[in-house]
Amino acid sequence: MGIVVCIVMVALGAILTLALDWNIEAVNLDVAGLILMAVGLLGLSTYVSIFKRRKTQPPSPAAPVVVEDNRHHLE
């Protein structure tokens, strides 16, 4: 799931839970909204943690540069 899908799921869950006042016999919209919000938040936290792990940081400018000399002098 992408970050946009997770945010949309949280928004739809909040709308179902907080804004709608429909009564449907087979579906409890409050519970469905809470489930959507929970899944969206779980997906968002998972996505962010994986995205943070993928970021690589370049070495600091104060780090010494190591140059290996692979030439062998045969005389």
Secondary structure, 3 states (H helix, E strand, C coil): CCHHHHHHHHHHHHHHHHHCCCCCCCCCHHHHHHHHHHHHHHHHHHHHHHHHHHCCCCCCCCCCCCCCCCCCCCC
